[in-house]
Amino acid sequence: MASVVEYKGLKAGYHCGYCDSEEGKVSCGMWAHSMTVQDYQDLIDRGWRRSGKYVYKPVMNQTCCPQYTIRCRPLQFQPSKSHKKVLKKMLKFLAKGEISKGNYEDDPMEPTMEDTVAGDFGLINKLDIQCDLKTLSGDLTESFDSEEKKKGKSPKKGESNEFIQSQDIEEKLGSGEPSHPVKMPMAPKPGKGADLSKPPCRKAKEIRKERKRLKLMQQNPAGELEGFQAQGEPPSLFPPKANKSNQPKSLEDLIFESLPENASHKLEVRVVRSSPPSSQFKATFQESYQVYKRYQMVIHKDPPDKPTVSQFTRFLCSSPLEAENPPNGPDCGYGSFHQQYWLDGRIIAVGVIDILPYCVSSVYLYYDPDYSFLSLGVYSALREIAFTRQLHQKTSQLSYYYMGFYIHSCPKMKYKGQYRPSDLLCPETYVWVPIEQCLPSLENSKYCRFNRDPEAVDEGRSKDPDRLQVFHKKAIMPYGVYKKQQKDPGEEAAVLQYARLVGQTCSERMLLFRN
């Protein structure tokens, strides 16, 4: 099945939820009736993003808050101190039921996902879709119905496997309690008045231990020394052997730390296909929707009649992405999924994700507000990074985690830059640049070209618009043929704008529906 899109054009001068400007926002958008995962992967690598079935691209040099596509590199990812704090807080809660005292809200430097990744979609969903999207035209529906009958629709594959990552059944990594790093006596730093020809200063306690050790050696050169070392005090003349507890724990060690037999709580994460909906998704739909409704009312202050079933379905369950299950792909297949967090048999949070050929793309997170104290925004992002690493083991090219948009000018959105290493997409040449190289430029200007080569151009740009595929009056034709039938002077400008934004490859593969 080819991707079928209906280009809606440029939309300027509407309210921005990031800086609250009344008419500063500018974007281009299209309605995706269906889309292959490869086409969507190529589009997000050109700065596009989806909200439900609406796919949009900010006009970066015009919009008030430029939104840069950001991706994390999970294979090199190391959790920061604050990330580890969140993971240990969860483990403590699961093991002993302990709730950390103090402020339940996330650290101001660690805003939760719903303010960030989610904001991108929630905002566009509320504004763009309500403003100017028509439903699929009868012409297109009819045409596809007849196409399907002619082809004889291929039987659907059996439902994809449900992934369950459980604190109980996941392979146990790590051991018991979090390890405490061993502090080693440090030599003074050069330049601080240290005489490097002299041995490093030592504490009185260490000198006493050294004397005791030498005394024991005089008494019994062999046996006593062994006994002394067995007490866990290596002789200070020899460097301590590196042992496993000195190694920093991996993300998986911290997430899947062994829990005691009598743990207070059980957490499992289930990955269920949301589009087309799997039986597991249908069976849990109502419970999942109720969590969303409470979340919108408590966290976003929505009135009770606003988070309706249809709004929830359109925004977080409907997806244009076609499900694909190639033999070399991940076990769950490609497409759109809900990652459900089950605590003691009930859903407490849901991460909406897309699994694409090269990445896991985060769409939205909603959770039960009663569990705000667990910092579920940060926790779910770390779980999604670990999930990407897991998928990479079978599907080696799937090695990135896309976090939506990074908006340097909006303090709430800057937290995404803390998941390192990460890259930002150059808005002019569509190459990835490490975020550290981009930040100095962003301090000076909201809009930046990150590619440092002044000669570089957009390699994927539309070079031959006549080869763009158009779907018109139930027929598929190249744009070169279509334009000869057109009398509307505005038509060419719209099609060429679309071709420039999606690039040559997508313009040749996707069908542009024209009425």
N, C-alpha and C positions, 0 to 999 in steps of 0.2 A: 504493500500500500504506500503510495506517495504522500508526502505532506501536502495538505491543502490549506492555504492561508488567504485571508481577505485583508488587504492593506487598508488601514484607516487614516494614514497620513499623520501630519504634524499637529500636535495639540499644544498650544502655548497659552500663557497667562492664566494659570489656575493655581489654587492654594497649595502651598508647600507645608507638609507636616513637620519638616525638619527645622526650618528657620521661622516658620509661621508667616512667611511673606504671603500676601493675599493673591498675588498673580505672578510669582517668579518662576513657576515650574514650567519646563518645556520638555516634551518627549514625543517620540513617534511610536505608533503602535499598530499591531495587526491582530486579528482574531484567527486563532489556529483551530480549524475544524478537525484536523488530525495532523500528527507530526511524528516523524521517525526519531528515535533517540540520537542517531548520528547527526541529523539536521539540527536538533536542539543543542547538542554539544557544540557544533560549529557556530551556532548563533550566540551562545553564551560566551564563546571565545571571541566574539565581535561586540561584546557589551550588552547583549539582549538579556532579558530575564522574564520569567512568566509569573502571572498571578491568575490561578485557575487556567482558563483557556486563552486569556489575553496575554500577548507577548509584547513587551515594550522596551524601548531603548532611550535613555535620557539624551537630550541634545546637549552634549557636554560643555561646549563653549558658549552656550546661551542660558542654560538653566541656573537658577540661583544657588543650588547646592549640588555641584558635580558629583555623580555617583560612580566610583571606580570599581570595576569587578575585582574581587579579591579571592585568591585561592591560597590555601595552606598546603604545605608539602608534608603529609603525614609520615612518610617513611623516615624523615629526619626530625620529626617533631619531638621536642622535649617539654614536658609539662613544667610550667613556672611554679614558684613557691605558692602563689595564690591558687593555682589549679590544683596542686597537691592538697592544699588545705580543704578544698571542696570535696575531693575524693575521700580524704580521711574522715571528713565530717559524715559523709554517706556511710562509710564502713562502720563508724562508731554507732551510727543510728541503727544500721541493720544488725550489728552484733549485740549491742546492749540496750537498744531503744533510747539511747541518750540523745537529747536535743541540745545543741550548743547554746550556751547562755549568751545574752547580748543581743545585738541588733540582728533581726531575722532577714533584713533586706540584704541583697548582694552588696558587696563592696562597691563604692561609686566607680572604681576603676574596672569593675567587672559587671556592667549592666547585663540583664538577662536577655536571652535571644529575642523575646517578643518585642523589645524596644528597638531591635536592630534588624536582624534578617527579616523578622516578621513585619516590621514597619514598612519595608519596601513594598511588600505585597498588599498589606492591609490598606495602605494609602491608595495605591493604584486601583485596587479592587473597588474601594468606595467611590473614587472619583471617576476614573475613566470608564469603567464598565457601565455604571449607572448613566453616565453622560451620553455615550454615543455608540453603544454596540447593539446591532440588530441581531436577531436570531438567524440561524442558518437559513438561507433563502430556499424556497420550494424548488427552484430550478436545480440547485446543487443536490438537494436530497433526492429528488426524482432521478437525476442523472446517476447518482451513486447506487441507488436501489437497482436500476436497470443494469449497471455495470456488474454489480455483485451477482445478479441472476444469471447474466451471460457467462461470467467466469465460473459460477458454481462455487460458493464460498468455501474456502478450505476449512476442514474441521479444526476447532480450537484444541490446542494442546491441553493436557490435564493441568489442573491448577498447580501453580508453582509451589514449591515447598515453603512451609512457614519456617522462618529462622527464629529460633528461641535462644537468646543468650541469657543464661541464668546464672545467678551467683552460686547455685548448687551444681548444675550440670556442666558448666563451662570447665575446660581443663584448668586445674588449680595451678596457678603460678604464684611464686612468692611464698613467704612463710610467716604465719602468725601475725604478731604485732608489727607495726611499722618499725623499721630499724632506725636507731639513732646514729648519726654519723659520729665517728671517733675523732676527737680533736687531737691533732698532732702538734707538738711544740714546733713553732715556726722560727726560722732565722730572721733577724731584723732585716727590713728592706734596705737595699742600697740607697744611699742618699739621705738616710735618716741618722747620720752620725755613727753608723755602724762601722766597726773595724773588721773588715772581711778576713784579715789574717788571723784573728782570734776565733776560738770556738764560740758558737752561739751561746748567749746567756741561758742559764737554766734555773728553774725554781728551786727553792730550798728543799721542797718535798721530793723532787727528782734526785737531788744530790744525796738525800738521806737514803732513798731507795737504792741508789747506786752503791753506797757504802755497805748497806745490808747485803746486797748481792755479792760484793767482793768478799765480805766476811764469810758468807755461806760457801763461796767457792774455795776459800782457804780451808774450811772445815772438811768439805767433801767435794772435790773438783767435779765429780760426775753426777752422782745422784741428786744432791741438793739443788743443783742448778735446774735440773729437769723439773723437780717439784716446784721450784719458784716460778718457772715459766708456766707450769700447769695452772697456777693461780691466775693466769691471764695477764701477767706483767712481763712482756718481752724484755730481755736485757737491752738497755738503751744504747749499748755499743753497736747493736745490729739493727738495721732498718726493719720495721715490722713487715711480715709477709702480707701481701695484699690478700684480703679474704673477701668472700662474696658480699658480706654486709657493708663493705666500703663502697661497693658499686652502687651508683644511683639506680633506684628502682625504675623499671620501665612503666609506661602508661598501663600496659596490661597487668603488670604486677599489682599496681595500685587499684585498678578496677576490680580484678578478680582475686583479690586477697582471700585466703581461706577464712571462712567464718566458723565459729564454734558450732558444735552439734546442736546446742540449745539456743541458737541465735534468735533474737527477738522478732526479726522480720525477714521475709524472703522477697527478693526483687528479681524479676525476670524481664527481659526485653524481647518482645516479639515483633518480627518484621512481617507485616501483612500487605498484600497488594491492594491498593485502593482503586486502581483504574486499569482494566475493568475490575470491579470489586470481587474479591475472592470470598469464599463461603465464610472464612474467619472474619473478614472485614464486615460482611453483612451481619453476622451474629453479634458483633460488638458495636455496631453503628450507634445505637441509642445511647449506650453507656459513654461512648467516646464523645458524642454530641453534647451530652449533659455536662461533661468536664469542660468542653469548649464554652458552653453557655455561661457557666459559673465564672470561668476565667475572664470572659469578655465583660461581664457585669462587675466583677470585683476589681480586676486589674485595669481595664480600660473604661470603667464607669458607663458601660452601655446600659440603656434602659432594658427591662426584661423582654420587651417585644422585639428588640432589634436583632439579637443573635438567633435568627430563625433557622429551621432545618434547611430551607432552600438557600439561604445565604451561606451557611456552613458548607453545604454540598457544592455550591458553585465556586466558592473560594478555596476550599481545602480538600475536596474529594474529586471534583471534576478535573481532568487533565487531558491535554491533547495528545499526550505521549502514547504511542502504540507499544503494547507489551511485546517484548522479544525474548526468546529463550534459546539463543544459539548454544551449541555444545561447548564452545570454549568460553562462554560467558559465565557470570556468577551463578551459583545454584538457584538463587531466587529469580534470576532473569533481570532484564533491564526494564525501566519504566518508572511509574510513580507508586510510592509506598507510604504507609504509616508505620512508624516505629513506636510501638505501644510499651509504656513502662507500667508493668503490673506489680503492685505492692500488696502482698498477702491476698492475692486473688482479685484485686480490683485495679482499674486503670487510674493512675494518678497523673500521667503526662503522656503527650503524643508529639513526636517529632515527625513533621511531614518532610519527606525527602524524595529526590529523583535519583535513580541509579542510571548513569550514562556510561558510554564506552570508556571515558578516561577519568571519571570522577563520581563521587557522591556529592550531590548538590542539595544544600539545606534550604528548605522552603519556608518553614514556619515551626514554631513550638508553642503549644498551649498546655497548661497544667492546672491541677486542682490548687486553688490559692491556699488551702490549709497546709500545703507542703512547701510554701515559699521559703521556709527556713533551710531547705536542702539545696538552695541555689541551683535549681533545676535547669536554668538557662545555660550556665557554665557546665554543669554535669552532663547535659545532653550533648553539648558540642564536643566534649571529650569522648563520650561514648561513640559519637558519629565519626570522629577521627580514628578511634580504635576499630570501628566497623569497616572503615575504608581500608585499613591495614589488613584486616581479615580477608576482605574481598580480593585484595591485591595478590594474596598467596595463590589463588587459583587463576585470576585474570590479571596478568602482570602489567598490562598497560593501564589498568584502573589504579591510579596512584595519586589522585589529588582530592582535596576536600574544598568545595566552593562554598563560601560563606555569604553569598549575596553581594551587596555593595558596601564599600568603605567610603565614608563621607568625612573627610578630614576636618571640614568646617563645622561639623556637628559633634559636640563632645560625647553625646550618647552613642555615636556610631564608631568612635575611635577605638573602642575596646577590641575590635576584630584584629587590629594590628598586633595584639599581644599573643596571638597564636602563631608562633614562629617555628621554622622559617616560612615566610609567605611572600607572595608576589602581587603586584598590581598590574592591570592591563593598560598598556599605552593607548589612549583614546584616538590616536591618529594612525599608528602603524600596527596596532593589535599584536604587539609582542609583549611578553611577560618580563617585568623588571622587579628585582628584589625590593621589598618595601623600604629597606634602609636607604636605598639610593633615591627613593621618591620623596621621602619626608622633608628634606631640606627645601626642595622646590615648592612643596605644598604649604610650607610655612610662609612663603613669600606670595603665593598666588593660589586661588581656589582651583583654577583650571591650569593643568600642566600637560605638556607632551613629555612623556618619560624617556622615550627613545633618544639617546644622546647623539646618535648619528644623524646630522642634519640632512644628509642625502637620502636616508631611508624613507621608503614609501609603503603604503598598505599593499602587501604582496597579494592578498586575496581579493583585491578590489574588482569591481565589475569592469571587464575589459571589452566584452562583446554583448551588449544588452539584447541584440537581436536573437541570441540563443536562449534568453530567459523563457521559461515555460509558462504559458497562459492557459487558463481553463475558462472557456467562453462558449455559451450556448451549447453545452453538453459535448464540446469538442476540446481536445488538447492541441495546442499549436505553439510554435515559437513566436516570440514577440514580433519578429520581422514580418510574419504573415499577418498577425493580429492588427498591427498598427496601420496597415493599408486599408482596413475596414473602418477605421475610427475617424470621426469628424470632430470630436470634442477636443479643443486645443489644450485643455488642462490635463487630459489623459496621459499624454507623453511625459509631462513633468512628474506626475505622481508615480508612474511606473519606473522612471529613471531614478527617482529618489529612493524607491524601494530597492532597486538593484544595487545602488551605491551602499545602502545600509546592510543588506544581507550578504553581499559579496558574490563573486562569480559562481562559485561551487554551489551554494544554496539556491541561487537564482535558476540554475540549470536543473536542479533536482526537484525543488518544490514547485507545486502548481499554484500560480497566482490567480485566484478567482476574480474575474471581472464580470460585473453584472451588465 
